[in-house]
């Protein structure tokens, strides 16, 4: 007779939640009073966006991630909608592009400047017009660039291709009209080839997002679904909702058979909505309760029992919404595996909560940080529309191993061994090209000096890391500060390399223009 241990072995058994100190929270933030069931918050490594109250329309705030403490009551807003903003989502491949949807039946795409906001943003880069009623939910495609999904109270899902030059798009590339009631939730699998939806008619639908064909449909009388979520590559779905006795409940489903849930678990009798979040790298499931301050977390297994309860983070401050930081924005030196941003409207506060694996060593823990999805798209919009599926581009979170930001990357140039003579000739060629171009186009000297001044300001802004000049920082005093300084220096080296590559491209263009000028002068 074999003996089975009562507790299963897991490296995440002792994960705990660590709330940020008062100095690292965002205070005096006017959080929205809307009763719409959504997150109202979106986070990336550069900004935190929060839906806020605004008279005469809808607006949201975009706060730099390092700008903690009290918020200026006159802080600029993004306020171009005519109705209340219902959902906001950052682009997964560009940290300076955000999408928003509103009660005015529009979806708008905004460009956020890299510097601090000095005035309100009222003009969007693109406006998507197609829904007949208010738009309540938007989702970016996980692997294809410039593909956005939106759904509204007209019971339709619209697919938009943003890879166009038109500022106003009125015709989506595809409209899915198989739902008979309001869609409450949308979720993609890892490569974006399948879409799962939860509808107010209590059904879960699994469909092909390109054709709109419903592949499977689940309707369980004992489980009224509110939210649905794909569990990475485990070929399972998780839904949150209520049981027939109105208890809050989570249910696990097999992707290949949605007739009966694999497991059901009642949580409590509260009435707040449950938001599920899944970390495919650690196979951990986080269930956040709306209306209270608790965060439950589980570990998902491939075999029974599928849901393994770990523990619960408790807080007396109830949250109205929640935001999560992408993996590339976590602090790996502190063994942080997940980070929430809780919206606490009672105190006008945004409180970060870090989920930490307790480790004694301060070195990089490779076993809890596998390769994860980066900020580079695997497909273009047209490739995905043509039927190609690809998984996400994976990167390592080890400091200095990969470029983890989503800034536009310049093609890396192979190192070449140039002599001093060739360098002098290239510099001389560049100076001659500049003189010839200024003579041909009539550029004045004062304008050139102004451009040089603007270029100096841009270079200085590129040197800024988290709002401070890296060359004016005091020396580190602890080992953690030394590691952080090392990481910042690595980022600065990458930025300088990009700048050098950009200058090389400009030199090549000037050489080509100079050659064309000489050829034209030789003809006449």
N, C-alpha and C positions, 0 to 999 in steps of 0.2 A: 504494500500500500504506500503510494508516494505521498510526500508531505508538500503542501503548497503554502508558501509564506502568505501571511495576512496582508502585508504591504508590498507593493511592487517597487522594484528599483527604478529610480528615475533621477536624472541629473537636474530636473526642474522641480523636484519635490519641495524644495525650500525657497522657491521664488517668493519675493515679498515686494509690496508696493511702497515706494518712498515718495511722499509728497514734497514738492519744492518749498523752500523757505519763502518767507514773505517778500524778501527782496527780489526773488526770481519769479514771482507771479506777476500777472498783468492786472493792475487795479484800476478802478473807475472806468470800466468798459461798459458802455450802454448796450447790454445784450437784448436782443429782440424779445418781445412779449408774445410772439406768434405761437399759436397752439398746434401748428403743423408738425407732424411726426417726422422730424428729420434731425440731422446732426448739427446744423447751423454753424459749423466750424470746419475749416480745411487748413491743413498744415503741410509745409514742406521745409527743407533745411534753411530757407531764407526768410519766409514770411509765415505769419499766422493770420488767416482771414476769418472774420466773425460777422455774422448777420446782425445788424443793429437797428435801432428804432430811427425812423426818419419821417418827418411830416411831409405829406404831399408826394409820396412815392416810396420806393424801396432803395435801401443802401446797405453797404457792408464796409467794414474796416479792413485795411491791410496793414498790419503792424510788423515791422522787422522783428525777427525772432529774438534778437539780442536786446531789444528795447523793452526791458521789463520795468516794473514799478508803476507809478501812477501815470495814467494817460491824460494828455492835454484834452480838456473838453472841446476845444476847437480843432481837434486833429482832423486832417482832410479825410474825405470819404469817397468811395466809388458809388456814385448815385446817378445812374442813367435810366433806371427802370421807373415806369409809371405806377407800378403796383408793388406790393410787398415781395421781397426776395425770399424764395422758398428753399433754394438749394444752391450751393457753391462747391466747385471742385477744381483743384489745381491740375494742370496738365501733368501727366506722369513723365513727360520728356522735355519739359521746359518750365523751369521754376518761376518764370516771369510771365506766364500766361495762365489766366483763370477764366472759367466759364461760370455763368450764373443763369438761373431761370427764375421766373416771377409770375405773379398773378396777372400780369398784363399779357400773358400768352406768348411771350418772346423768350428766346435764349440769346445771350450776348457773350461775346468773347472779348476779354480785356487784356491789354498789354500793361503790365505794371513796371514802372521805371526802376532802374537798378539803384538809384539814389533815393533819399528820403522824400516822401510826398510833401509838397509845399502848397498844393491847392487841390480842390476836389477834381476827380476824374469824372467827366460827364459823357464823353464820346467813346464808344466801344470800337474795337477794330472790326468786328463782324457782328451782324445781327441776323438771327435765324427766325424766319417767319413761316409758320406752317401749321401750328396748333390752333384749334378753334377755341379752346378754353385754357384755363391757367395751367402752367407747366410746373409739375411738382417734383420731378426727379431727373437728374442728368448723370451720365456715367461715361467716362473716357474708355476707349478700347485699351486693353492692357499691353498689347504688343505692337499695334499699328499706329503710326503717327497721324494726327489730324482727323481721327474718326471719333465722332461724338454721338452718343445715344441720348434721346430725350423722350420723356413720357409725360402725358398730361391728363387732365380730367375729361378729355375727349376719348379716352380709352385706347389711344394709339401710341405706338412706339415708332419714332422717326430716327432714321440714321442719316447723319450729316457728314459730308466730305468738306472739311475746312481747307483743303489744299487748292483753293481757288483764289483769284484776285478780287472777286466781287465783294464789296463791303456788306451787301444785303443779299442773303440767300433765301429764296422763297420756296424752292423745290428740294426736298430731301432726296437722297439717292434711293431710299427704300422706306416704305411705310408698312408697319405690321399691325393688322387690325383683327387679331384673333381673340382679343379680350372683350369681355362683356361688362366689365366694371373697372373701377379705378385700380391702377397698378400701384402696389405699395412698396415694392422692392425689386431691384435688378441686380444680378451677379453674373460675372463671366468665369469660365474655367481658366486655367493657366495660360493657354495659347489663344484664348478668345474665339474658339471655334464653336462654343456652346453658350447659350444664354438661358439663365433660369430666372423666372419671375414669380412673385407672389402677388395675388390679386385679392380684392375685397370679396370676391365670390368664393373664398376659402380654398382656392385651387393653386397648386404649384405646377407651372408649365416649364418644360424643358424643350427648347427650340433651337433651330438653326438660325443664327442672326442674319445671314445673308438672304436666305429665301423666305424666312418667316414661317417655315413649316414647323408645326408642333410635333415633336418626336415622342414625348411622353407627357402624361397629365396625372397628377396626384390629387385625390380628394378624400381626406380622412375625416370622418364624422367626429372622432374624438380629439381632433387637433385643428383649431382655427388659426391659420397661419397669418403672421404679420410681416415677418422678414425672412428672407432666404439667402443662403450663402454657400458658394462652392468651397469645398475644403481642399484646395490645391490640387495635387496629383493623386489624391487618395481615392478618386472616383466615388466620392460621397458628397451629399448635400446636408446642410443643417438649416433648420427653420426654427424660429421662435414664434410663440403665439400663446393661446390659452386653451385649456382643456374644456370639456363640456361642463365642468363644475366651476369654470371661471378662475382656475388656478393658472398662474404663469408657467409656461411649459416650453421645453426645448425638445426637438425631435431630430433624429438622424435617419437619413435616407440613403439607399444605394442608388448610384447614378443609373445603373442598368435596369432597375425595377423600382418604380415609385408607387407600387400598389399598396404596400404595407411598410411602415417605418421600421428601421432596424432597432431603434431604441427610443424610448420616451422617458422624460424625467420631469416631474413637477417640482417647481422651485418654491413658490410661496403663493399667498393669496392677494398680493398687492395688485394695483391696477396699472402701474406704469409700464411703458413699452420696454422691451428688451432689445438692445442693439448687439448683434454678434460680430466679433472680429476674430479673424483666424490668421495665425502666423505659420506659413507653410514651411519655414526654416526650422522651427522648433516643434511643430505639430501641436501648438498650444492654442486653445480656444478661450477667448475672453468674452464674457457676457456682461454688458453694462446696463444697469437699470436706470431708466428715466424716472425722475421723481424721488430717488433716494441716492445715497452716496456710495453704494456697494459696487464692487467689480468682482465677479466670480471668474475663476479660471480653471480650465480642464486641460488634460492631455488626451489627444485623440489617438486611439490604437487601431491597428489593422484587424485585430481579432477581438472577440468578446472578452471582457466588456469594452465596448468602443469608447464610452465616455468615462474617463478616469478623473474624478474630482480631486483637485489639488488643495486649494484653500480659497480664501475670500479676503479682498481688501475692503475694509470698512471705514466709512467717514461720516461724520454727522452733517456734512454739507451736501445737500441734494443737488444733482446736476440736471440741467435742462437739455444740454447737448454735449457732444463729445467730438474731439478731433484726435487723429493719430499721426505721429511722425513716421515718415518712411524710414526704412532700415538704414539708408545711407546717411541719415541725420542723427543717428544714435551715438552715444558716448561709449565706445567699445572699451576704453580704459577703465570704466567703472562697471563693466560686465552688464550693461543695460541692454535688455533684449526687446523692450517695447516701451513706448511712451504715450500716455494719454494727455489730452488737454481738456480739463473739465470746465464747462461753462456753469458758473454759479450765479444766477441772476439776483438772488437775495442779497449778495454782497457786491454785485457788479465786478466779479472777480473771475479770472481765468487761471486755474491752478494746474500746473504740470504734475503728473504722477508717473514716476519711472518704475518699471518692473525690472528688478535686479536679481541676478543669480549670485548668491554669496560665494565669493572666491577670495582666498588669501593673497594669491599672486596678482600683481598689477600688470603682468605681461598680457599679450594678446591671447585670448582663449579661443583656439581654433575649433574646438569641439562644439561650441555653442554659436559660432558664427560661420555656417557654411556659405558656399557661393549663393548670392541672392540677386534678385532682379535689379538692374542698374537703371540709369537714366537715358539709355540709348534705345531707340525703337528698333525692333527686329524687322519691320516691314514698312513700306510706304503705304499711303492710303489706297492707291490704285492697285498695288499688289494684293492687298487684302480683299478688295472688291473683286479682283479677278479669280479669287478662290484659293489663294496660298495661305497656309497656316504655318506659323513658326512660334516656338516658345520664346520667352523673354531672354534678352541678352544678360548673361550672368556676370557679376563682378564680385571681387573679394572685398570684404570690409577691413582687411588688414591695412593699417595706415601706410600710404605711399605706394600701394600696389596697383591701384587703378584710379582713374579720374572719376570721382563720384558726383561731381556737380553736373548740372544740366545746361551749362553754358554752351553756345555753339563752338564746336571744336574745329580747329584748322587742321588740314592734312599734315601729318608729320613728315618732315623732309629728311632724307637720308643724310647722315653726316658726311661732309666732303672735306678733303684735305686740300685747302687752298694755301698757296704761298703768299708771302707779304706783297709780292709784286702784283698778283692777281687781285688781292684785296684793294690795293691802291688804285688799280685800273677800274675796278667796279665802282669805288667811291667817286672817281673822276667821271665815269660814265653817268652815274646818278646825278651829279651836279650839273653836267652838261645837259642832261635830259630835262632837269627842272628849269634851267634857263631857257631852253628852246620852247618848252611848253608854256612858260610864262609869257614869252614874246608872242607866241602864236595866239594865245587866248586873251592876252591883255590883262593879266592878273596884276594888280597893284601890290606894291611892297607892303603897304599897311594891312591889306587883307591877308597877306601871307603871315605877317606877324600875329594877327588875330588868330589865324588857324593854328599857329604854333602854340599860342597861349591856351587855346581850347584843347589841343592835343596834350599839353602838359597837365591840364586839369584832369583829362581822362586817364592819363598814366597815373596820376596821383590817386584817383578814385580806384583804379585797379589794384593799387598797393594796399588799399584799405581792407582789413580783414575784421569782420564783426564790428565795424564802425571805428576802429582804431588803426593808427599808422603802425605797421609792423616794425618800422625803424625807430620809433619813439617809445617803445615799451620798456618798462623796468626789467632787470634781469630776473629770471625765475628763482623762487626761494625753496620750492619743494619739488619732489620728483614728478608729481602730477603736473605741476606748472611747466616743468621742463619738457614733459611729453607733449603737452598742448602746444608749447612753443615750437617743438620739432614738427608737429603736424602742420602748424600754420606756415612754417618755413617751406615745407614740402609743397603746400598749396601755392605759396608765392613763387616758388621755382617753376611750377607748372604754368602759372599765369605769365611769367616772363618768357618761357619757351613759346607760349602761344603768341606773345607780342613779337618775338623775334621771327617766328614763322610768318606772321602777318607782314612784317617789314620786308621779308624776303619776297613775298608775293608782290608787294608794291614795287620793289626793285625790278623784278622780272617784267611787270607791266610797263614800267618806265623805259626799260631797254627796248621792248617791242615798239613803243611809241617813237623812241628816238630813231630806231631803224626805219620805221615808216617815213619819218620826216626826211631822213637822208635819201631814201629812195624817191620821194616826191621831188625833192630839190634836184636830184640827178636827172629826172625826166625833163625838167624845164631849163 
